Amino acid sequence: MPGKIRVGIGGWTYEPWRGVFYPDKLTQKKELSYAAEKLTSIEINGTYYSTFKPDSWIRWREETPKGFVFAVKASRYCTNRRVLSEGGESIDRFITQGLSELGDRLGPINWQFMATKKFDPKDFEGFLKLLPKEVGGVRLRHALEVRSPTFQTVQFYDLAAKYKAAIVYAEGDDVPTIAEDTAGFKYARLMGTKDDIDTGYPKKDLDRFAKMSKDWAKKGDAFVYFISGAKVRDPAAAMALIEKVK
């Protein structure tokens, strides 16, 4: 079955977006609902640094329309550790903080690893074994964002496929670009927007991303996020891509 393409940005609170993406007089409390009208997904980044109470997750669900989906960035306490396979308690604390309250708004979880984390097959498989398949009756999908070139190996690709975890497709400075399909969905982070281009990327790149997204969607859901780069242009890039994949 073909999947859906969802396109968005990282987070929704960023002061320079006022007057560029958000109307000047829009209250901060309405930023999420406004962003959810213009985009089809958002990657929640605050969860990388902090935990949130269930009430926050419920509010995020209620402030977004049906069909909108959040990706969630996993806690750094799960991924920025010397021995990944010993992080079961941290993973459980992250997963059970309230993610299930998103219900059908919950998309993939992005487990991001620092560039200093090198591929250790035994330890990494131990980590993958800890990732739950559901929480509170809500299915969980996992994506792995690796930043060390040591992960560019068939052994890593095979492990990701074994545990049905997607490998994040990343384009940006100093990040390995891995195009392997290892799960029934695709997760992409595009980190090269330019401040001097209104849409963040030139048309030729947006056309390329549109083709890639449509190809990914032939095999399952595709989640595409414009992250970092010239952050002020990320919403414009996302909206431009949404128009191209309709």
Secondary structure by P-SEA (a helix, b strand, c coil): cbbbbbbbcccccccccccccccccccccaaaaaaaaacccccccccccccccaaaaaaaaaaccccbbbbbbcccccccccccccaaaaaaaaaacccccccccccbbbbcccccccccaaaaaaaaaacccccccbbbbbbbbbcccccccaaaaaaaaaacccccccccccbbbbbcccccbbbbbbcbbbccccccccaaaaaaaaaaaaaaaaccbbbbbbccccccaaaaaaaaaaaaac
